[in-house]
Amino acid sequence: MKELTHLPVLVDPSHGTGKWDYVTPIARAAVAAGADGIMVEVHDNPEEAKSDGEQSLYPERFVNLMKEIRAVAKAIGRDV
């Protein structure tokens, strides 16, 4: 996509997978593939969310996700 447009490429692993346990691996892969950003659903109580609960991360999981994608970015020489 980056070859076809000047616009930033964003990935939404929450809606793209629909399951919270796939969000982190897809987000890591997106960063490794060159995505400019990710959009992630976060909720303090996903079981009671009015929508998107199955794909929402608890805040603690989101913190861990951010640490992981920073490590991926650093490993491939990208600034975070």
N, C-alpha and C positions, 0 to 999 in steps of 0.2 A: 504494500500500500504506500509506503514512503516513497517509492519510485514514481508513483502516479499523482501524488499531491504534495503540496507544501504544508498541509495541515498536520497537526499532531495526531498520532495514532493512540487511541485509548482502548483498553480491553476491560470488559465487565465480566469477570469470572463468576460473580454471584448469579446474575441472570443467565449467563451463558451456560452454566451447568445446572443450576437449580438446587444444588446440594452443598451445604456448608463444607463438607469434607473434601470437596474437589476444588474449592476456592483457592487454597494456598498453592497446590501444585500448578494450577493453571496460571495463577498470578506470577509465580516464579518463572514459568516457561515464557510468559508474555514479556517479562523484563529481559530474559535471556535472548528473546527473539528481536528485541529492539523497541518494544512499545514505549511510548512517551509517558504513559500514565495508566493507572488502573482505577476502577470504581468498584467499591466493595460495600455490601450491606453489612451494617453493624447494629446490634441491638443488645441491650442489657438483659433481656429475657426473651429470646427468640420463640420460645414455646407459646408465649402470649402475644406475639406480634400480630397486628391486624392484617399484615400482608408480608410476604417474603420471609417468613420465619425460618423455613427449611433451608434457605440459602444465606441466612445471616450468621455472622460470626459474633461470638461474645467479644466484648472489648479486649479481654486478655489475649484471645486468639488473634485479634487484629494487631495488637502490639507485637506478638511473636511473628506474624506475617511481615510486618514492616521490617523487623530485624532480618528476617530471611531474605527479603527482596533486596535490601541494602547489601547484604553479603553477596548475592548473585550479581548485582550491578558492579560491585567492587571487583569481583572475580573476573569479570569480562572487560574491565577498564572503563566503566561508565561512571560519570558523576551522579550523585544522588541529591 
